[in-house]
Amino acid sequence: MFLGPTLLYIAFSNQDKPTYPIVLIISIIVCGLAVFFLFKGILIILKSLFHN
């Protein structure tokens, strides 16, 4: 959850570098995966609490 925004900040602060698009794409993927795993974890917790 902290790696994505950190990489995003690094990408936007170094827009003149040739690795900017690569770091930007990786940071967007990491942010998306963090949101996915957050919701998946919440679903697992709710399923374990309210399973009949």
C-alpha positions as CSV (number, residue, x, y, z in Angstrom):
1,M,0.0,0.0,0.0
2,F,2.9,2.3,0.5
3,L,5.1,1.3,-2.4
4,G,2.6,2.4,-5.1
5,P,2.3,6.0,-4.1
6,T,6.0,6.2,-3.4
7,L,6.8,5.0,-6.9
8,L,4.2,7.4,-8.3
9,Y,5.8,10.3,-6.5
10,I,9.2,9.2,-7.8
11,A,7.9,8.9,-11.4
12,F,6.3,12.4,-11.3
13,S,9.3,14.0,-9.8
14,N,11.6,12.6,-12.5
15,Q,9.6,13.3,-15.7
16,D,12.7,14.2,-17.7
17,K,14.4,10.8,-17.1
18,P,14.1,8.1,-19.8
19,T,12.7,5.6,-17.2
20,Y,9.7,7.8,-16.4
21,P,7.1,5.7,-18.4
22,I,8.4,2.4,-17.0
23,V,8.2,3.6,-13.4
24,L,4.8,5.2,-14.0
25,I,3.3,2.0,-15.4
26,I,4.8,-0.1,-12.6
27,S,3.5,2.3,-10.0
28,I,0.0,2.3,-11.5
29,I,0.0,-1.5,-11.5
30,V,1.2,-1.7,-7.9
31,C,-1.6,0.8,-6.8
32,G,-4.2,-1.2,-8.6
33,L,-3.0,-4.5,-7.0
34,A,-3.0,-2.8,-3.6
35,V,-6.7,-1.8,-4.0
36,F,-7.5,-5.3,-5.3
37,F,-5.8,-7.1,-2.4
38,L,-7.4,-4.7,0.0
39,F,-10.9,-5.6,-1.1
40,K,-10.1,-9.3,-1.3
41,G,-8.8,-9.2,2.2
42,I,-11.9,-7.4,3.5
43,L,-14.1,-10.0,1.7
44,I,-12.1,-12.9,3.3
45,I,-12.6,-11.3,6.8
46,L,-16.3,-10.7,6.2
47,K,-16.8,-14.2,4.9
48,S,-15.0,-15.7,8.0
49,L,-17.1,-13.6,10.4
50,F,-20.5,-14.1,8.8
51,H,-20.2,-17.6,7.4
52,N,-23.2,-19.8,8.3
